[in-house]
């Protein structure tokens, strides 16, 4: 359980102010609060790993005041990925280790050491973004004049979503990219700065993860011209745009797969994994044949170099890529080329668009794929979405992201421990380069998770909306890039990923949850207006059952966040734990805290969310 007086370090500018350069030294800082009832820390040692061997450097006390002391040591960035942690002691007694998962009075492994990568080089614009995810078939429709294709079942905009059975992927509502363009004002009014589009390539399903070509935008969406117009309009409105690409598989109707099947002598045959009994596919779905990344020609066409799909659409105006099924790309049985693929995609992105963002889909622990040389970050289901669900879940009966159990309801101590474990296992740059989702097009809607409802909103215990809004506050005040799935801001529901892909009810404004919409606008504005929430570190102060409290610290500002999922006792934080210069407390949401006996007393009412600027 975190405590306000725990020593702290992270990879943010306050604690690691310089960008790492291979072969140079950078300062790393530790904050050690004074705790009268505990041993005085007067000995801090930096332990790093150089060429596989531990190296120890004594830190110097940089400054001290009534709140605590700052210690500093020079970290030798000798390897492209350097790990380190700190030993804190009173003389030669009471040793403790400080690593990414917290403070430990025992020996620890290197698994949760802090990490710094010289290869990461994330685009500087990324931390300032608030994303908005659009599933094109379900956002807004415009006339295209095209007939319904053979694979599709047409649906009226207000028809219920078919979310189980074989027809789920064929139900076509007719959303278009011109429709997205016409509704960009909703994104900007909400406060989003980035548009993330799920696939737009021609395919044989409504989700379009079964592309039949990577060379053309689906005519049903308006074709190449519609994407170009959307990109121009989005950029004109100050929005970045990220596309979605499958590198693990294509659709069975893909041009390449047709040539591969037509003649074993065709070059495209080596793009897929054929054997005497057929071909490999994604999780056994034969309409999604798996790509063989041993093929240099496949790499050239898809992601390696200026003539590749990756490069072409970046030149057309995309600001980056989200890569579907990145965790399985290049992996099958004894073959594992995942890191090679990621590095090559990254090189192509940097050569084509030096400030391009590369995001990987990874539904579980992504730490082994985030060494800084490939993906900039991941969709942080493991370190954010799943913990958020576990803390804020209500009586929903929703399965736990594929597990054959309902979403568990866990205390804040367990949830924060998971968050710290997951994020400690990756470089800070990868954490901040990842996206934070309350939900997405692949999982149940968060509104359903926190309170229930299968067909429309059913608030089983009267607190579902309030828990949802606490989740919004959590999402908008954590490191990483928050991404809102279209419709969450008006309270849309869904019991699974397919069900969550609800057409946006533009013409049924009376069904919108205006209170939720206003809360999204408020918390998104709070994030945009406070640099500590976009670029600051993360220091946990408390986690106690129904409440959690943390600081976002930046050289220019510190913001304290206090969240409760239910009524609980007040949380007391010693003012000295907030720094030596607490000049005032400014409320930017929730109830006002009070100062009492040298403590900042944070209210126990809940569900509720509070953020205050300190210092």
VOGU-3710 file (C-alpha; in Angstrom, 3 decimals, decimal comma):
1> xxxxxxxxxx> 0,000/0,000/0,000  1,523/3,388/-1,000  2,132/5,995/1,695  2,597/9,782/1,406  6,048/9,555/2,994  7,459/6,846/0,708  10,612/7,775/-1,236  9,863/8,270/-4,922  11,399/8,323/-8,389  9,983/8,011/-11,891
11> xxxxxxxxxx> 11,010/8,889/-15,445  9,264/12,278/-15,596  11,151/15,597/-15,992  11,153/16,351/-12,252  13,065/13,165/-11,482  14,940/12,535/-14,730  15,282/15,909/-16,402  17,472/15,002/-19,370  16,806/12,874/-22,442  19,101/9,830/-22,418
21> xxxxxxxxxx> 21,912/9,716/-24,956  23,964/6,563/-25,413  27,406/6,905/-23,861  26,551/9,908/-21,694  25,514/10,395/-18,104  22,199/11,834/-17,019  21,097/12,997/-13,546  18,479/10,927/-11,758  16,795/12,271/-8,627  15,062/10,702/-5,639
31> xxxxxxxxxx> 12,683/12,464/-3,273  12,991/11,180/0,309  10,425/12,699/2,707  11,256/13,073/6,387  9,390/10,570/8,564  9,872/11,112/12,315  8,872/7,575/13,253  11,196/5,854/10,767  14,989/5,647/10,307  16,562/8,699/8,725
41> xxxxxxxxxx> 17,798/8,025/5,196  21,328/9,348/4,999  22,746/6,927/2,459  21,388/6,595/-1,114  23,092/4,466/-3,753  22,210/4,159/-7,428  22,405/0,575/-8,693  22,406/0,190/-12,474  23,205/-2,699/-14,770  26,072/-2,187/-17,197
51> xxxxxxxxxx> 26,795/-4,909/-19,755  24,835/-7,309/-17,570  26,749/-6,534/-14,356  25,513/-4,364/-11,436  27,314/-1,060/-10,894  26,917/1,090/-7,752  27,242/4,890/-7,544  26,739/6,883/-4,357  24,144/9,633/-4,631  24,651/13,076/-3,144
61> xxxxxxxxxx> 22,097/14,974/-1,118  21,180/17,822/-3,430  18,927/19,809/-1,097  16,835/19,461/2,069  14,010/21,269/3,836  11,258/20,557/6,351  9,493/18,268/3,870  12,403/16,038/2,987  15,551/15,738/0,930  16,407/15,424/-2,735
71> xxxxxxxxxx> 19,207/13,044/-3,676  20,928/12,974/-7,054  23,256/10,575/-8,850  24,612/10,380/-12,392  23,357/7,413/-14,394  25,800/6,115/-16,991  23,695/5,351/-20,077  26,089/2,698/-21,285  23,594/0,399/-22,985  20,631/1,252/-25,249
81> xxxxxxxxxx> 18,295/-0,075/-22,548  19,610/0,646/-19,064  17,914/-0,549/-15,873  18,465/0,902/-12,419  17,074/1,166/-8,883  18,055/2,827/-5,613  19,309/1,521/-2,295  18,273/3,685/0,666  19,640/3,175/4,184  20,474/4,741/7,525
91> xxxxxxxxxx> 24,241/4,395/7,426  24,723/0,679/6,880  21,415/-0,270/8,510  17,747/-0,522/7,546  18,330/-1,001/3,787  15,408/-0,586/1,413  15,139/-0,876/-2,358  13,233/1,687/-4,407  12,168/0,433/-7,854  9,276/1,015/-10,223
101> xxxxxxxxxx> 6,807/-0,938/-8,105  7,593/0,914/-4,873  9,710/0,591/-1,728  10,756/-2,862/-0,508  12,449/-3,987/2,704  13,768/-7,113/1,020  15,841/-8,145/-1,966  14,085/-7,740/-5,303  14,682/-8,920/-8,860  15,576/-6,636/-11,747
111> xxxxxxxxxx> 12,128/-7,156/-13,321  10,678/-3,931/-11,873  13,777/-1,774/-12,098  13,426/1,651/-13,657  14,354/1,564/-17,335  15,608/4,174/-19,718  15,828/3,627/-23,476  17,991/5,644/-25,844  16,096/4,206/-28,820  12,591/5,233/-27,826
121> xxxxxxxxxx> 12,456/8,825/-29,135  8,699/9,267/-28,849  7,245/12,201/-30,853  7,025/15,216/-28,583  3,380/15,939/-29,446  2,048/12,610/-28,148  1,763/13,290/-24,369  -0,435/16,332/-24,999  -3,120/14,388/-26,873  -6,638/13,344/-25,916
131> xxxxxxxxxx> -7,828/10,733/-28,376  -11,274/9,930/-29,742  -11,828/6,505/-31,306  -14,219/6,149/-34,230  -15,523/2,902/-35,704  -16,381/4,299/-39,158  -19,429/2,139/-39,965  -21,174/3,330/-36,786  -20,354/7,042/-36,479  -22,288/8,907/-39,177
141> xxxxxxxxxx> -23,641/7,937/-42,587  -23,773/9,871/-45,838  -24,975/8,774/-49,254  -22,440/6,981/-51,457  -24,763/5,725/-54,204  -23,224/2,267/-53,957  -25,244/-0,937/-53,676  -24,950/-3,115/-50,589  -22,198/-5,715/-51,239  -22,970/-9,432/-51,224
151> xxxxxxxxxx> -21,274/-10,017/-47,864  -23,320/-7,389/-46,014  -26,717/-7,221/-44,345  -27,998/-3,638/-44,487  -29,269/-2,065/-41,271  -31,144/1,113/-40,513  -29,298/3,502/-38,219  -31,656/2,836/-35,308  -31,689/-0,949/-35,665  -30,332/-2,895/-32,659
161> xxxxxxxxxx> -26,784/-4,195/-33,016  -26,461/-7,920/-33,742  -23,605/-8,880/-31,443  -23,660/-12,667/-31,450  -23,578/-15,213/-34,229  -22,206/-15,269/-37,755  -24,053/-12,167/-38,920  -22,452/-9,863/-36,338  -19,639/-8,907/-38,708  -21,892/-8,437/-41,726
171> xxxxxxxxxx> -24,412/-5,983/-40,287  -23,709/-2,797/-42,260  -25,046/0,545/-41,040  -23,378/2,610/-43,737  -21,200/5,049/-41,851  -18,712/6,904/-44,051  -15,578/9,007/-43,778  -17,528/11,995/-45,083  -19,822/11,381/-42,132  -16,853/11,515/-39,774
181> xxxxxxxxxx> -15,689/14,727/-41,436  -19,091/16,329/-41,000  -19,016/15,571/-37,265  -15,510/16,748/-36,437  -16,995/19,689/-34,570  -18,273/17,211/-31,967  -14,699/16,083/-31,312  -13,320/19,592/-30,995  -16,233/20,760/-28,841  -15,688/17,771/-26,579
191> xxxxxxxxxx> -11,996/18,613/-26,254  -10,350/15,829/-28,245  -7,125/16,562/-30,098  -6,612/13,260/-31,907  -8,843/11,051/-34,057  -8,138/7,315/-34,055  -9,878/5,489/-36,918  -10,323/1,730/-36,918  -9,499/0,241/-40,368  -10,671/2,019/-43,503
201> xxxxxxxxxx> -9,269/-0,348/-46,149  -11,662/-2,274/-48,374  -12,786/-5,476/-46,689  -15,646/-7,950/-46,345  -16,895/-7,042/-42,892  -18,126/-4,007/-40,993  -14,985/-3,946/-38,823  -12,604/-4,148/-41,823  -9,887/-6,081/-40,035  -10,125/-8,569/-42,925
211> xxxxxxxxxx> -8,707/-6,286/-45,607  -8,930/-7,322/-49,266  -6,400/-4,622/-50,144  -4,152/-2,155/-48,355  -3,907/-0,021/-51,483  -7,401/1,485/-51,452  -9,847/2,917/-48,974  -13,150/1,075/-48,977  -15,522/2,667/-51,547  -18,329/2,089/-49,028
221> xxxxxxxxxx> -16,556/4,634/-46,815  -16,082/7,046/-49,704  -12,781/5,794/-51,101  -9,377/7,463/-51,150  -10,842/10,911/-51,812  -12,955/10,761/-48,659  -9,951/9,878/-46,507  -7,946/12,720/-48,056  -10,762/15,182/-47,383  -11,103/13,935/-43,812
231> xxxxxxxxxx> -7,384/14,288/-43,159  -7,378/17,827/-44,520  -10,399/18,786/-42,433  -9,066/17,158/-39,281  -5,690/18,815/-39,563  -7,424/22,108/-40,289  -9,357/21,670/-37,048  -6,180/20,979/-35,078  -6,712/17,206/-34,856  -4,061/14,559/-35,408
241> xxxxxxxxxx> -5,215/11,348/-37,132  -3,994/7,792/-36,445  -4,867/4,889/-38,743  -5,267/1,167/-38,027  -3,279/-1,553/-39,805  -3,237/-5,351/-39,520  0,284/-6,751/-39,763  -0,618/-10,184/-38,372  -3,084/-11,208/-41,091  -5,142/-10,148/-44,077
251> xxxxxxxxxx> -8,615/-11,174/-45,123  -9,039/-14,343/-47,168  -10,302/-12,099/-49,968  -7,075/-10,083/-50,114  -5,459/-9,609/-53,510  -2,265/-11,201/-52,200  -4,050/-14,269/-50,843  -5,900/-14,805/-54,105  -2,577/-14,900/-55,974  -1,041/-17,141/-53,293
261> xxxxxxxxxx> -3,830/-19,673/-53,733  -3,961/-19,462/-57,511  -0,417/-20,670/-58,158  2,265/-22,012/-55,820  4,801/-20,318/-58,054  3,479/-16,823/-57,370  5,654/-14,684/-55,156  2,682/-13,963/-52,907  2,675/-17,622/-51,856  5,506/-16,858/-49,440
271> xxxxxxxxxx> 3,436/-14,139/-47,782  1,324/-16,772/-45,989  1,915/-19,868/-43,917  0,786/-22,776/-46,061  1,361/-26,421/-45,242  0,135/-29,702/-46,642  -3,200/-29,400/-44,844  -4,029/-25,764/-45,468  -2,790/-22,497/-44,003  -2,320/-20,829/-40,653
281> xxxxxxxxxx> -4,912/-18,273/-39,599  -5,571/-15,945/-36,705  -6,916/-18,057/-33,842  -8,279/-20,584/-36,335  -10,491/-18,107/-38,227  -9,917/-19,200/-41,824  -11,120/-15,881/-43,230  -8,056/-14,257/-41,555  -4,951/-16,004/-43,010  -1,777/-15,272/-41,056
291> xxxxxxxxxx> 1,144/-13,490/-42,698  4,627/-15,022/-42,863  7,127/-12,333/-41,927  10,087/-14,362/-43,095  9,260/-12,984/-46,560  11,380/-9,958/-47,456  8,972/-9,111/-50,268  6,033/-9,055/-47,870  7,989/-6,691/-45,629  8,836/-4,450/-48,590
301> xxxxxxxxxx> 5,211/-4,183/-49,621  3,659/-3,899/-46,177  6,043/-2,049/-43,847  9,690/-1,907/-44,971  10,747/1,170/-46,847  9,280/4,032/-48,895  7,139/1,851/-51,184  5,362/0,110/-48,320  1,775/0,451/-47,140  3,006/1,967/-43,875
311> xxxxxxxxxx> 4,939/4,684/-45,677  2,356/5,456/-48,346  -0,506/6,355/-46,007  1,774/8,376/-43,751  2,663/10,420/-46,817  -1,052/10,766/-47,517  -1,412/12,500/-44,163  -1,790/10,022/-41,305  0,082/11,073/-38,159  0,724/7,507/-37,035
321> xxxxxxxxxx> -0,442/3,920/-36,896  -2,157/1,700/-34,389  -1,078/-1,853/-35,256  -3,707/-4,551/-34,779  -2,736/-7,836/-33,074  0,809/-6,560/-32,641  1,425/-9,118/-29,897  0,981/-12,019/-32,370  2,604/-10,450/-35,425  5,511/-12,604/-36,580
331> xxxxxxxxxx> 4,896/-15,213/-33,893  3,898/-18,802/-34,590  5,217/-21,863/-32,765  9,032/-21,799/-32,985  9,135/-18,625/-35,091  9,297/-15,270/-33,293  10,005/-12,271/-35,487  7,823/-9,834/-33,550  10,633/-7,532/-32,458  12,177/-7,541/-35,928
341> xxxxxxxxxx> 8,857/-6,498/-37,450  8,325/-3,787/-34,840  11,804/-2,347/-35,408  11,323/-2,322/-39,163  7,935/-0,646/-38,969  9,420/1,913/-36,604  12,302/2,634/-38,971  9,907/3,150/-41,870  7,729/5,466/-39,791  10,723/7,557/-38,743
351> xxxxxxxxxx> 12,115/7,735/-42,285  8,737/8,734/-43,715  7,381/10,932/-40,961  9,944/11,607/-38,217  7,212/12,662/-35,779  4,949/9,682/-36,509  3,464/7,708/-33,603  3,518/3,898/-33,534  1,053/2,236/-31,170  0,649/-1,518/-30,646
361> xxxxxxxxxx> -2,479/-3,421/-29,733  -1,612/-5,753/-26,877  -4,402/-7,075/-24,672  -2,206/-8,390/-21,852  1,298/-7,827/-20,442  3,191/-6,009/-23,202  6,393/-5,341/-21,277  8,605/-7,746/-23,228  7,659/-5,959/-26,458  8,332/-2,439/-25,171
371> xxxxxxxxxx> 12,107/-2,176/-25,157  12,008/1,159/-26,985  13,268/-0,037/-30,367  9,859/-0,784/-31,852  6,421/0,278/-30,686  6,276/3,627/-28,895  3,569/2,247/-26,613  0,603/-0,055/-26,323  -3,138/0,066/-25,726  -2,771/-0,250/-21,976
381> xxxxxxxxxx> -5,478/-2,791/-21,204  -3,266/-4,530/-18,654  -2,044/-1,519/-16,704  -5,111/0,692/-16,925  -8,335/-0,748/-18,371  -8,456/-3,964/-16,391  -7,526/-2,316/-13,053  -10,069/0,459/-13,665  -12,774/-2,133/-14,307  -11,839/-4,056/-11,166
391> xxxxxxxxxx> -12,062/-0,989/-8,962  -15,189/0,625/-10,408  -17,238/-2,372/-11,531  -20,869/-2,584/-10,520  -23,488/-5,355/-10,667  -23,154/-5,778/-14,425  -22,621/-9,504/-15,035  -20,103/-8,627/-17,776  -17,313/-11,134/-18,369  -13,805/-10,004/-17,484
401> xxxxxxxxxx> -12,362/-9,302/-20,943  -12,535/-12,876/-22,181  -12,153/-14,630/-18,850  -15,052/-16,965/-17,945  -15,853/-14,944/-14,811  -17,628/-11,694/-14,054  -15,511/-8,582/-13,586  -14,207/-8,815/-9,992  -14,579/-5,890/-7,606  -11,240/-5,300/-5,894
411> xxxxxxxxxx> -10,017/-2,794/-3,308  -7,831/0,111/-4,314  -4,756/-1,535/-2,752  -4,965/-4,471/-5,187  -5,783/-2,283/-8,182  -2,900/0,123/-7,561  -0,515/-2,806/-7,037  -1,440/-4,126/-10,476  -0,975/-0,728/-12,086  2,439/-0,313/-10,485
421> xxxxxxxxxx> 3,577/-3,819/-11,428  2,575/-3,431/-15,066  4,069/0,016/-15,517  7,237/-0,820/-13,608  7,982/-3,497/-16,190  8,267/-0,999/-19,053  10,319/2,155/-19,647  8,627/5,370/-18,538  8,628/6,510/-22,176  6,587/3,451/-23,143
431> xxxxxxxxxx> 4,126/4,100/-20,308  3,565/7,696/-21,402  3,479/6,649/-25,071  0,619/4,216/-24,424  -3,121/4,832/-24,585  -5,489/4,684/-21,614  -8,936/3,270/-22,432  -11,980/2,788/-20,244  -13,189/0,599/-23,090  -12,891/0,220/-26,865
441> xxxxxxxxxx> -14,588/-1,419/-29,841  -13,291/-4,810/-28,617  -14,742/-4,931/-25,090  -17,907/-4,119/-23,157  -18,793/-0,467/-22,699  -17,531/0,992/-19,449  -20,994/2,334/-18,684  -22,262/-1,245/-18,611  -19,309/-2,487/-16,544  -19,951/0,032/-13,779
451> xxxxxxxxxx> -23,647/-0,588/-13,414  -25,280/-3,055/-15,758  -27,627/-2,868/-18,687  -27,873/-5,059/-21,759  -30,283/-3,099/-23,953  -30,039/0,473/-22,822  -28,859/1,880/-19,516  -30,073/0,116/-16,380  -28,541/1,569/-13,218  -28,919/-1,362/-10,850
461> xxxxxxxxxx> -27,772/0,355/-7,657  -28,233/4,016/-8,542  -24,488/4,738/-8,653  -23,507/3,611/-12,139  -23,246/7,069/-13,661  -21,239/8,332/-10,702  -18,768/5,431/-10,951  -18,476/6,100/-14,690  -17,535/9,711/-14,019  -14,936/8,665/-11,450
471> xxxxxxxxxx> -13,483/6,495/-14,219  -13,371/9,505/-16,528  -11,465/11,470/-13,893  -9,033/8,572/-13,488  -8,538/8,324/-17,248  -7,960/12,051/-17,714  -5,482/12,401/-14,843  -3,168/9,429/-15,441  0,042/9,322/-17,523  -0,390/8,142/-21,097
481> xxxxxxxxxx> -2,824/9,257/-23,775  -6,505/8,987/-22,798  -8,717/7,742/-25,637  -12,511/8,016/-25,568  -14,512/5,477/-27,585  -17,196/7,348/-29,522  -20,417/7,301/-27,542  -18,940/6,851/-24,075  -19,373/10,563/-23,529  -23,166/10,285/-23,884
491> xxxxxxxxxx> -23,548/7,090/-21,840  -23,819/4,398/-24,526  -23,852/0,805/-23,277  -22,779/-2,613/-24,550  -22,199/-6,039/-23,011  -19,331/-7,069/-25,317  -17,155/-5,695/-28,095  -19,647/-6,264/-30,898  -22,504/-4,861/-28,826  -20,417/-1,811/-27,980
501> xxxxxxxxxx> -20,250/-0,814/-31,658  -23,478/1,144/-31,414  -24,379/3,656/-34,145  -24,023/7,150/-32,709  -27,551/8,465/-32,030  -27,121/11,922/-33,573  -30,830/12,294/-34,267  -31,961/11,093/-30,839  -30,442/13,825/-28,720  -33,064/13,260/-26,045
511> xxxxxxxxxx> -31,363/9,910/-25,279  -27,966/11,483/-24,563  -26,805/11,613/-20,966  -26,033/15,313/-20,841  -24,541/15,106/-17,346  -21,997/12,578/-18,576  -21,233/14,679/-21,652  -20,585/17,719/-19,511  -18,330/15,715/-17,177  -16,226/14,544/-20,133
521> xxxxxxxxxx> -15,868/18,117/-21,347  -14,862/19,260/-17,879  -12,227/16,598/-17,233  -10,812/16,816/-20,761  -10,439/20,577/-20,307  -8,739/20,032/-16,934  -6,202/17,755/-18,614  -5,524/20,176/-21,462  -5,064/23,097/-19,075  -2,610/21,437/-16,654
531> xxxxxxxxxx> 0,835/20,424/-17,808  1,296/18,168/-14,784  -1,570/15,968/-16,001  -0,124/15,708/-19,508  3,595/15,467/-18,806  4,063/15,005/-15,073  5,196/12,031/-13,034  2,999/9,765/-10,936  3,502/9,534/-7,170  0,992/7,415/-5,278
541> xxxxxxxxxx> 0,033/8,768/-1,882  -2,678/6,395/-0,676  -4,860/3,472/-1,715  -7,416/2,277/0,782  -10,358/0,155/-0,317  -12,782/2,676/-1,756  -10,344/5,547/-2,341  -7,081/6,285/-4,113  -4,914/9,397/-4,054  -1,926/10,374/-6,183
551> xxxxxxxxxx> 0,185/13,296/-7,329  1,057/14,284/-10,872  4,322/16,206/-10,507  6,004/18,460/-13,055  8,676/21,148/-12,612  6,016/23,785/-13,353  3,133/22,374/-11,342  1,814/19,641/-9,054  -1,758/18,337/-9,178  -3,251/16,088/-6,497
561> xxxxxxxxxx> -6,023/13,682/-7,523  -8,356/12,013/-5,029  -10,950/9,468/-6,178  -13,596/7,551/-4,256  -15,833/4,811/-5,607  -18,177/4,809/-2,584  -18,592/6,717/0,691  -15,549/6,103/2,872  -13,451/7,747/5,551  -11,601/10,955/4,762
571> xxxxxxxxxx> -8,003/10,649/3,576  -5,399/12,680/5,422  -2,212/13,681/3,611  0,543/15,468/5,564  1,142/18,823/3,955  4,867/18,152/4,125  4,337/15,213/1,729  3,161/17,656/-0,933  6,395/19,616/-0,954  8,025/22,413/0,971
581> xxxxxxxxxx> 6,026/25,282/-0,544  2,293/24,609/-0,259  0,984/28,115/-0,926  -2,628/27,163/-1,471  -5,081/24,587/-2,674  -7,273/25,281/-5,697  -10,284/23,115/-6,421  -10,819/22,142/-10,058  -13,499/19,560/-9,454  -15,308/17,768/-6,651
591> xxxxxxxxxx> -15,589/18,994/-3,037  -13,092/21,283/-1,393  -10,512/19,685/0,896  -9,666/21,319/4,210  -6,412/21,879/6,077  -6,451/20,548/9,621  -3,566/20,014/12,022  -0,895/20,077/9,331  -2,813/17,653/7,105  -4,741/18,097/3,910
601> xxxxxxxxxx> -8,049/16,328/4,616  -9,630/14,939/1,467  -13,376/14,257/1,572  -14,732/10,729/1,867  -17,983/11,330/-0,022  -18,386/9,087/-3,004  -18,444/8,119/-5,744  -16,564/11,357/-6,381  -13,442/12,794/-7,988  -11,322/15,724/-6,908
611> xxxxx> -8,266/17,342/-8,421  -6,444/20,219/-6,795  -3,383/22,209/-7,726  -0,876/22,375/-4,890  2,084/24,684/-4,565
//
